[in-house]
Structures are given as C-alpha cells and as structure tokens.
C-alpha cells in the first residue's frame, strides 16, 4: 500500500510548528499534518512543568505579534499560562485537528525520482509529502550527565523535563545538578520544604533582579477592550530587549560599557543578597555577562543563605546508591537526585531527526563535517522543499517568537514565488548559502561571542567547534525585512 501523502508535513507541535501551520493556512494550504511525539501540543511548555516554571522574557513580548493575549496575569507569566496560550492559539486558528499526537518521527529522505519527501515513523509506517518542515525547537532533547555511577543511585531521580506532578519535596534530602535558568527557578521552590538541599554547580550564572508586575483585572480588561494599550506595553518591552541584544551583545565592540553595566547590576544584586564573601565568590561567573544566557530572580541568591541549603562547586567524583561522592572526597547522602542539566542542543538536536537530501547528503553529517550553516536560518543546499525552523543562525535575540515571526514572513515570500512560477520544488543555491555564511561570520566579528571573555561559559550558544552559530547576529527589524525581501534568485525553482 502506498504511503499516505500530504502537501506538507510539520514535525513538532510547539510554538514553531503552530506558527508554521498558521502560515500554511494563510497561504491556502490545508492538506498538512503536524507530527508530535508527545500527547499534547505546546512543545517545551508542555514537557516542562516543574515548580517555579515561568518565562524569562516579558509575556507582552513572548507571544505572536499577530495574536496578543490580554489575559496574562503578570509581566513574567507562569508556564501554565504559556501552555494555555498555546492551546488558545491552536484552537483559534484550527490547528489542533491537523496534529497527530504520540507519533515518533525517525527520519526523512528526499525521493529524487518522485520529487517528494518520504517520512519514516516509529513502527515502520511511512508518509510522503511535497514540503517538509522540522519545528523541533532548540530545547527538545533532554541531557543526562555522564557521571560515573549515576545509574546506580537507588533513590528518586527526577529530570526537570520529566517532572512528576505528585513529587513532594517535604522532608527530603535532595541534590540538584545544574545552575542554569531552569535551576534558578526551581532551587528556591525545592528549598521551601526540603530537609536538606545541595546544589551542584559547574558554571555560575549571571542573575539580575526581576521586576515582575502583576496585571490585575482592570489592566487585563483594558488590554482586552483597547488592544492598542497592550501593543504600547509590548513596544516598550520589545525596545528594551532589542536594545540590550543589539548593543551589548551584537555590537559589543562599540557598546562594551552596557555589558559591564549589566554585570555590575548582577554583582550588586549578589552583594545585597549574600553577605558571605566566599559564597559570593563561588556564585560569581568568570565569563562576561551574556556569553551564557543570563536570567532573572529575586530569590535565587537568598536561597543559598538558608542553613539547610549548600553549594557544592568543586565537582562530582561519582554517584553511589545512597549519595554523591564529591571531588574533594566528601560524600553527600541524599534520597532524591534532581537533574536540571538542560538539553543536548548540538549533538542531538541539529537535526533532531535524520534528514537525507539530494544525492544522499546527510544533514547532520554535513553540518559536522563542514560548518553549521543555514541560509536565512532555514534552508540548506541539497535539501529541496525543506525548511528547518530550528537551525544555525535561526534564533533571534532572546525571544523565540521573533524567530517564528521572521520565518513566517520568509514562508510567505518563498511559497508565493513557488505558486507564481507554478513550480514543484525550491532549493537554496550553494552560492547564496556560502554568501550568507560569510556574512554571518563577519557580523559575529563585532559581537560579544567573538570579542568577549566566553571561554569558560560552557554556553549552548556555541557549537562543538566553538563557533557562536545559534543566534542570528542582526536586529529583529532587519531579520523580518530580509525575510520579506531576500533575492528570489537565491533559490532555484523547478
């Protein structure tokens, strides 16, 4: 029996997949399916539901520009509200009926003779499609640290991406590994009721105070009845974030003082929260502010001043059935191990599935043998009719929705030309891809990632070769303009 065919297939039902689906509908394409491995939509905002989960970008900014939400309860909304927003948008634009949940995608390959993609699913099933989109997100493959003995621990093990809702920290002796943005939110919550909490830190994180305003009923009513008021608030939060990224990060050569000022704010925050100079020293990063994604918290530093909370920054020797042997030879006896160890961004996520293009080119292998690269952050030569929405040079600033917005503009322009030419395929040229890679490399020359002290940051912004190829080194305005005006000659149509 021939595999079922769709005009388009989207892999992933997070905000990128939902945005791509909305854009397909705008372009009149209704014969598409979204393949999602989980049993619900929302991506990372469905998978993650640990205590304290909240967005670290103002929710007035962290949303589709075309779909403002007047119902946010505060400036930095909770994970529950973000998930509800995903549900509401999917329902409003009739996206949910296109989703196949609990569907594992094993890989896709380009059938040159038929000029379509063959998509392999778990269990041996296969689909075919004219257009393929991978919307698997940047943070979708959980990382488990390779620590000797970690599989021998006999107590409770919880990864933040697989949080048990019935887990209760009351009276437990807990060790948490990791001090990234997730841990900064989780640690104060665990410390409230745990009998003992030891935090294992490999790399300190820059933390600045959080100005989190509540949106009361009157404000929400105002946003609902006069949408322009919420647009005005968004304009302010957008401008603040754009200024921070465009100056201190992208134009670090000229605006280094802004970066230093942000670090000074974090230092003052740390000093006001912690009086012990040795503890402050251990929590102080030795890399420049911004090399690794910083975060906001008013309670993280203060948590370490509590008598039952301990910072272990000397490293782990091994894990034993009843605890952790530290690098200094001491042992921490625990009954619960929490892994806030983030994601396999480059090794397991670029790409998240095996993608084989023309002439057998393997995308993951090609990236690793040459350089991580993608024209406009979405297209690669030898991969016709394929847009990878989580690729090198795709992530824009600190806000994923900005990324999705420019990609929707690009889809509109690209598919408009496909229709105009009555074409069957599109593919970026090798020359255009090479020019774009050169331009991104040159632009990064002025950035914090090239000029700053980032060696010890262990940041996922950098690929295994040490290149900062995750972020797109340009302003949001510039990216949207390019997505709407890129030379159509950069693609071949047939």
C-alpha positions as CSV (number, residue, x, y, z in Angstrom):
1,X,0.0,0.0,0.0
2,X,1.3,3.4,-1.0
3,X,2.2,5.7,1.9
4,X,-0.4,8.4,2.7
5,X,0.5,11.7,1.1
6,X,0.2,15.3,2.4
7,X,1.0,18.6,0.8
8,X,3.1,19.5,3.9
9,X,4.4,17.8,7.0
10,X,5.5,19.7,10.1
11,X,7.5,17.8,12.7
12,X,6.8,19.3,16.1
13,X,3.7,21.0,17.7
14,X,5.4,23.7,19.8
15,X,5.1,27.3,19.0
16,X,7.2,27.0,15.8
17,X,5.1,24.2,14.5
18,X,1.9,26.1,15.4
19,X,3.2,29.2,13.7
20,X,4.2,27.3,10.5
21,X,0.7,25.7,10.5
22,X,-1.0,29.1,10.7
23,X,1.2,30.4,7.9
24,X,0.3,27.4,5.7
25,X,-3.4,28.1,6.3
26,X,-2.9,31.8,5.3
27,X,-1.3,30.6,2.1
28,X,-4.3,28.3,1.3
29,X,-2.6,25.0,2.2
30,X,-4.9,22.9,4.3
31,X,-3.6,19.4,3.4
32,X,-0.9,19.2,6.1
33,X,-0.2,17.2,9.2
34,X,1.8,18.0,12.3
35,X,3.6,15.1,13.8
36,X,4.1,15.4,17.5
37,X,5.8,12.8,19.8
38,X,4.1,13.9,22.9
39,X,0.4,13.5,23.7
40,X,-0.4,17.3,23.7
41,X,0.8,20.4,22.0
42,X,3.0,23.2,23.3
43,X,6.5,21.7,23.0
44,X,8.8,22.7,25.8
45,X,5.9,24.4,27.6
46,X,4.0,21.1,27.7
47,X,7.0,18.9,28.6
48,X,8.3,21.2,31.3
49,X,6.0,21.8,34.3
50,X,8.4,21.8,37.3
51,X,7.7,24.1,40.3
52,X,8.5,27.7,39.6
53,X,8.4,27.4,35.8
54,X,8.0,30.9,34.3
55,X,9.0,32.7,31.1
56,X,12.2,34.8,31.4
57,X,11.0,37.3,28.7
58,X,8.1,39.6,29.4
59,X,5.0,37.9,28.1
60,X,3.9,41.1,26.3
61,X,6.9,40.3,24.1
62,X,6.9,36.5,24.4
63,X,3.9,35.9,22.1
64,X,3.0,36.1,18.5
65,X,2.8,39.7,17.4
66,X,-0.4,39.0,15.4
67,X,-2.0,37.3,18.4
68,X,-1.7,39.4,21.6
69,X,-3.1,37.9,24.8
70,X,-4.9,40.2,27.2
71,X,-5.2,37.5,29.8
72,X,-1.6,37.4,31.2
73,X,-1.7,37.7,35.0
74,X,1.8,39.2,35.2
75,X,4.7,40.5,33.3
76,X,6.6,37.2,33.5
77,X,3.9,34.7,33.3
78,X,3.9,31.1,34.6
79,X,4.5,28.0,32.4
80,X,0.8,27.1,32.9
81,X,-0.3,30.4,31.3
82,X,2.1,30.0,28.4
83,X,0.8,26.5,27.8
84,X,-2.8,27.8,27.9
85,X,-1.8,30.5,25.3
86,X,-0.5,27.7,23.0
87,X,-3.8,25.9,23.4
88,X,-5.9,29.0,22.7
89,X,-3.9,30.0,19.6
90,X,-4.1,26.4,18.2
91,X,-7.8,26.3,18.7
92,X,-8.5,29.8,17.3
93,X,-6.6,29.0,14.1
94,X,-8.0,25.5,13.9
95,X,-4.5,23.9,14.1
96,X,-5.3,21.1,16.6
97,X,-7.2,19.0,14.1
98,X,-4.1,18.7,12.0
99,X,-1.9,17.2,14.8
100,X,-1.1,13.5,15.2
101,X,0.0,13.0,18.8
102,X,2.1,10.2,20.1
103,X,3.9,10.0,16.8
104,X,7.6,9.4,16.7
105,X,9.4,10.6,13.5
106,X,12.5,8.6,12.9
107,X,13.8,10.3,9.8
108,X,13.1,11.7,6.3
109,X,14.7,11.3,2.9
110,X,14.3,13.0,-0.4
111,X,13.0,10.8,-3.2
112,X,14.6,12.4,-6.2
113,X,12.6,10.4,-8.8
114,X,9.2,11.3,-7.2
115,X,10.4,14.8,-6.1
116,X,8.9,14.4,-2.6
117,X,9.9,13.6,1.0
118,X,9.5,10.1,2.5
119,X,9.0,10.5,6.2
120,X,9.6,7.4,8.4
121,X,7.5,7.0,11.6
122,X,8.0,4.7,14.5
123,X,6.6,1.2,14.0
124,X,7.5,1.1,10.3
125,X,4.8,3.4,9.0
126,X,5.7,5.9,6.2
127,X,4.2,9.2,4.9
128,X,5.1,11.2,1.9
129,X,4.9,15.0,1.5
130,X,5.8,17.7,-1.0
131,X,7.0,20.1,1.7
132,X,8.8,19.2,4.9
133,X,9.2,21.5,8.0
134,X,11.1,20.5,11.1
135,X,9.9,22.6,14.0
136,X,11.6,20.5,16.8
137,X,12.7,23.5,18.8
138,X,16.1,24.3,20.2
139,X,15.5,22.7,23.6
140,X,13.8,19.4,22.9
141,X,16.3,16.7,23.7
142,X,17.0,16.3,27.4
143,X,20.6,15.9,28.5
144,X,21.5,13.3,31.2
145,X,25.0,13.9,32.5
146,X,27.6,11.2,32.0
147,X,28.6,10.9,35.7
148,X,30.1,7.6,36.9
149,X,27.6,5.6,38.9
150,X,24.6,7.8,38.1
151,X,22.6,4.7,37.0
152,X,23.3,3.0,40.3
153,X,21.5,5.6,42.5
154,X,18.7,3.8,44.4
155,X,16.7,6.9,45.4
156,X,14.3,9.0,43.4
157,X,15.7,10.5,40.2
158,X,13.8,13.4,38.5
159,X,14.7,15.3,35.4
160,X,13.2,18.7,35.1
161,X,11.8,17.8,31.6
162,X,10.0,14.8,33.1
163,X,8.7,16.2,36.4
164,X,6.3,14.1,38.4
165,X,3.4,16.2,39.4
166,X,2.9,14.2,42.6
167,X,6.5,14.8,43.7
168,X,6.7,16.4,47.1
169,X,10.0,17.8,48.4
170,X,8.8,17.9,52.0
171,X,11.5,16.4,54.3
172,X,13.6,15.0,51.6
173,X,17.4,15.2,51.3
174,X,17.8,16.5,47.8
175,X,20.8,17.1,45.4
176,X,20.2,19.1,42.3
177,X,22.7,19.1,39.5
178,X,22.8,22.3,37.4
179,X,22.5,26.0,37.9
180,X,21.1,27.2,34.5
181,X,18.0,29.2,34.0
182,X,15.8,26.2,34.9
183,X,17.6,25.6,38.2
184,X,17.4,29.3,39.1
185,X,13.6,28.9,39.1
186,X,13.5,25.5,40.7
187,X,16.0,25.8,43.5
188,X,14.1,28.3,45.6
189,X,10.9,26.2,45.3
190,X,12.7,23.0,46.5
191,X,14.3,24.9,49.3
192,X,11.0,25.8,50.8
193,X,10.2,22.4,52.2
194,X,13.3,20.1,51.6
195,X,15.0,19.0,54.8
196,X,18.4,19.4,53.1
197,X,19.3,20.7,49.6
198,X,22.7,20.5,48.0
199,X,23.2,22.4,44.7
200,X,25.9,21.1,42.4
201,X,27.2,23.9,40.2
202,X,29.6,23.5,37.3
203,X,29.3,27.0,35.9
204,X,27.8,30.0,37.8
205,X,25.1,32.0,36.1
206,X,24.6,35.8,35.9
207,X,21.4,36.7,37.7
208,X,19.8,40.1,37.9
209,X,16.8,41.4,39.8
210,X,13.3,40.6,38.4
211,X,10.8,43.4,38.1
212,X,7.7,41.3,37.8
213,X,4.5,43.3,37.7
214,X,1.0,41.9,38.3
215,X,-1.7,42.6,35.7
216,X,-4.8,43.0,37.8
217,X,-8.4,42.7,36.5
218,X,-8.5,46.3,35.4
219,X,-5.4,46.1,33.4
220,X,-6.5,42.9,31.7
221,X,-9.8,44.4,30.9
222,X,-8.1,47.5,29.4
223,X,-5.9,45.2,27.3
224,X,-8.9,43.3,26.1
225,X,-11.1,46.3,25.3
226,X,-8.4,48.6,23.9
227,X,-5.7,46.3,22.3
228,X,-3.6,49.3,21.4
229,X,-2.7,49.7,25.1
230,X,-1.2,46.2,25.2
231,X,0.6,47.0,21.9
232,X,2.1,50.0,23.6
233,X,3.4,48.0,26.5
234,X,4.8,45.4,24.1
235,X,6.5,48.2,22.1
236,X,8.3,49.2,25.4
237,X,9.4,45.6,26.3
238,X,10.4,44.9,22.7
239,X,12.5,48.0,22.6
240,X,14.3,47.2,25.9
241,X,15.2,43.7,24.9
242,X,16.2,44.8,21.4
243,X,18.4,47.5,22.8
244,X,20.1,45.1,25.2
245,X,20.8,42.5,22.5
246,X,21.7,44.9,19.6
247,X,24.2,46.9,21.7
248,X,25.8,44.9,24.4
249,X,25.8,41.6,22.5
250,X,25.8,42.1,18.8
251,X,27.7,45.4,18.8
252,X,29.9,44.6,21.7
253,X,32.9,46.3,20.1
254,X,31.2,49.6,20.4
255,X,28.9,49.2,23.4
256,X,31.0,47.1,25.8
257,X,30.1,49.5,28.7
258,X,26.5,48.4,28.5
259,X,27.6,44.8,29.0
260,X,29.7,45.9,32.0
261,X,26.8,47.8,33.5
262,X,24.6,44.7,33.3
263,X,27.3,42.7,35.1
264,X,27.6,45.4,37.7
265,X,23.8,45.2,38.4
266,X,24.2,41.4,38.9
267,X,27.1,42.0,41.3
268,X,25.1,44.5,43.3
269,X,22.2,42.1,43.4
270,X,24.5,39.3,44.6
271,X,26.1,41.6,47.3
272,X,22.8,42.7,48.6
273,X,21.6,39.1,48.9
274,X,24.7,37.3,50.2
275,X,27.0,38.6,53.0
276,X,29.4,35.6,53.0
277,X,32.2,36.7,50.6
278,X,33.3,33.1,49.9
279,X,29.8,32.1,48.9
280,X,29.6,35.2,46.7
281,X,32.9,34.3,45.1
282,X,31.6,30.8,44.2
283,X,28.5,32.2,42.7
284,X,30.3,34.7,40.6
285,X,30.9,33.9,36.9
286,X,34.3,34.4,35.5
287,X,33.0,34.9,32.0
288,X,31.4,38.1,30.5
289,X,27.8,38.8,31.0
290,X,25.8,37.4,28.1
291,X,28.2,34.7,27.0
292,X,25.7,32.3,28.6
293,X,22.0,33.2,28.7
294,X,21.5,35.3,31.9
295,X,18.3,35.2,33.9
296,X,16.2,37.0,36.4
297,X,15.4,36.1,40.0
298,X,14.8,37.8,43.3
299,X,15.1,34.7,45.4
300,X,17.9,32.6,43.9
301,X,20.8,34.1,45.7
302,X,19.0,34.5,49.0
303,X,18.2,30.7,48.9
304,X,21.9,29.9,49.5
305,X,21.9,31.8,52.8
306,X,19.5,29.3,54.3
307,X,21.2,26.9,56.7
308,X,19.8,23.7,55.0
309,X,20.9,24.8,51.5
310,X,24.5,24.1,50.4
311,X,26.5,25.0,47.3
312,X,28.9,22.4,46.0
313,X,31.1,23.9,43.3
314,X,34.1,21.5,43.5
315,X,32.8,18.9,41.2
316,X,31.4,15.3,41.4
317,X,33.6,12.2,41.6
318,X,30.9,9.6,41.3
319,X,27.3,8.8,42.3
320,X,26.7,5.9,44.7
321,X,23.4,4.2,45.6
322,X,22.8,6.5,48.6
323,X,24.5,9.7,47.6
324,X,27.2,11.6,45.7
325,X,30.9,11.5,46.3
326,X,32.3,14.9,45.8
327,X,35.6,15.7,44.1
328,X,37.2,16.6,47.4
329,X,36.4,13.1,48.8
330,X,33.5,14.1,51.0
331,X,30.1,12.5,50.5
332,X,26.6,13.9,50.4
333,X,24.0,11.4,51.5
334,X,20.7,12.0,49.7
335,X,17.4,10.3,48.9
336,X,16.5,12.4,45.8
337,X,18.5,13.4,42.8
338,X,17.2,16.2,40.6
339,X,18.7,16.7,37.1
340,X,18.5,20.3,35.9
341,X,21.1,19.5,33.3
342,X,19.4,21.1,30.3
343,X,19.4,19.8,26.7
344,X,21.6,18.1,24.1
345,X,21.4,21.1,21.8
346,X,24.1,20.5,19.2
347,X,24.7,16.7,19.5
348,X,21.1,15.5,19.5
349,X,19.2,18.4,18.1
350,X,21.0,19.5,14.9
351,X,19.0,17.9,13.4
352,X,16.6,16.2,15.9
353,X,15.8,13.6,13.2
354,X,17.9,12.1,10.5
355,X,17.3,14.1,7.3
356,X,18.7,12.9,4.0
357,X,18.6,15.2,1.0
358,X,19.6,15.1,-2.7
359,X,22.4,12.7,-3.7
360,X,22.3,11.1,-0.2
361,X,23.5,14.2,1.7
362,X,23.0,13.6,5.4
363,X,22.2,16.9,7.1
364,X,23.7,16.1,10.5
365,X,26.9,14.7,9.0
366,X,27.2,17.5,6.5
367,X,26.9,20.1,9.3
368,X,29.6,18.4,11.4
369,X,32.0,17.7,8.6
370,X,31.8,21.3,7.1
371,X,30.3,24.0,9.3
372,X,26.9,24.6,10.9
373,X,25.1,26.8,8.4
374,X,21.7,27.6,7.1
375,X,20.6,30.3,4.6
376,X,18.3,32.7,6.4
377,X,18.4,30.2,9.3
378,X,16.1,27.8,7.5
379,X,17.5,26.5,4.2
380,X,20.4,24.3,3.1
381,X,21.6,23.4,-0.4
382,X,20.8,19.8,-1.5
383,X,17.6,19.8,0.7
384,X,14.7,20.8,-1.7
385,X,11.3,21.8,-0.3
386,X,12.6,21.7,3.2
387,X,12.7,24.4,5.9
388,X,14.4,23.7,9.2
389,X,12.9,26.1,11.7
390,X,15.5,25.3,14.4
391,X,18.8,25.7,12.6
392,X,22.1,27.5,12.8
393,X,21.6,31.3,12.7
394,X,17.9,30.9,13.2
395,X,17.4,32.0,16.9
396,X,16.8,35.8,17.0
397,X,17.7,37.7,20.1
398,X,16.3,36.4,23.4
399,X,12.7,35.8,22.2
400,X,11.8,32.7,20.2
401,X,8.6,34.4,18.9
402,X,10.7,36.9,17.0
403,X,12.3,33.9,15.3
404,X,9.0,32.5,14.3
405,X,7.7,35.9,13.0
406,X,10.5,36.3,10.5
407,X,10.2,32.7,9.4
408,X,6.5,33.2,8.7
409,X,7.4,36.2,6.5
410,X,10.0,34.0,4.7
411,X,7.5,31.3,4.1
412,X,5.1,33.8,2.6
413,X,7.6,35.1,0.2
414,X,9.1,31.8,-0.8
415,X,5.8,29.9,-1.3
416,X,4.4,32.9,-3.1
417,X,7.1,32.5,-5.7
418,X,6.5,28.8,-5.9
419,X,2.9,29.5,-6.8
420,X,3.7,32.3,-9.2
421,X,6.1,30.0,-11.1
422,X,3.8,27.0,-10.8
423,X,6.9,25.2,-9.6
424,X,7.2,21.8,-7.9
425,X,10.4,22.4,-5.9
426,X,12.6,25.1,-4.4
427,X,16.1,24.9,-3.2
428,X,18.6,27.4,-2.0
429,X,21.7,27.7,-4.2
430,X,25.2,26.8,-2.9
431,X,26.4,30.3,-3.8
432,X,23.7,32.1,-1.8
433,X,24.3,29.8,1.2
434,X,28.0,30.4,1.1
435,X,27.5,34.2,0.9
436,X,25.1,34.1,3.8
437,X,27.5,32.1,5.9
438,X,30.3,34.6,5.2
439,X,28.1,37.5,6.1
440,X,27.0,35.9,9.4
441,X,30.6,35.1,10.2
442,X,31.7,38.7,9.5
443,X,28.8,40.1,11.6
444,X,29.8,38.0,14.6
445,X,33.2,39.7,14.5
446,X,31.7,42.6,16.4
447,X,29.8,40.5,18.9
448,X,30.3,39.6,22.5
449,X,30.8,36.0,21.4
450,X,33.9,36.9,19.4
451,X,35.3,39.7,21.4
452,X,34.2,38.8,24.9
453,X,35.6,36.5,27.5
454,X,33.4,33.5,26.9
455,X,35.9,30.6,27.2
456,X,34.6,29.3,30.5
457,X,30.9,29.9,29.9
458,X,30.0,26.4,28.6
459,X,27.2,28.1,26.7
460,X,24.8,26.4,24.3
461,X,25.2,29.5,22.1
462,X,28.5,27.9,20.9
463,X,28.6,24.7,18.7
464,X,31.2,22.0,19.4
465,X,33.7,23.8,17.1
466,X,33.5,26.9,19.3
467,X,31.5,29.0,16.8
468,X,28.5,31.0,18.0
469,X,26.2,29.8,15.3
470,X,23.0,29.5,17.2
471,X,22.0,33.2,17.3
472,X,21.3,35.3,14.2
473,X,23.6,38.3,14.5
474,X,21.1,41.0,13.4
475,X,18.2,43.0,14.8
476,X,14.6,41.7,14.7
477,X,13.6,44.5,12.3
478,X,16.5,43.6,9.9
479,X,15.6,39.9,10.0
480,X,12.0,40.5,9.2
481,X,12.9,42.9,6.4
482,X,15.3,40.3,4.9
483,X,12.7,37.5,5.2
484,X,10.3,39.7,3.2
485,X,12.8,40.9,0.6
486,X,15.6,38.3,0.2
487,X,16.6,37.9,-3.5
488,X,14.4,35.2,-5.0
489,X,17.4,34.4,-7.2
490,X,19.0,32.8,-4.1
491,X,16.7,29.9,-4.7
492,X,16.2,27.7,-7.7
493,X,12.7,26.7,-8.7
494,X,11.7,23.8,-10.8
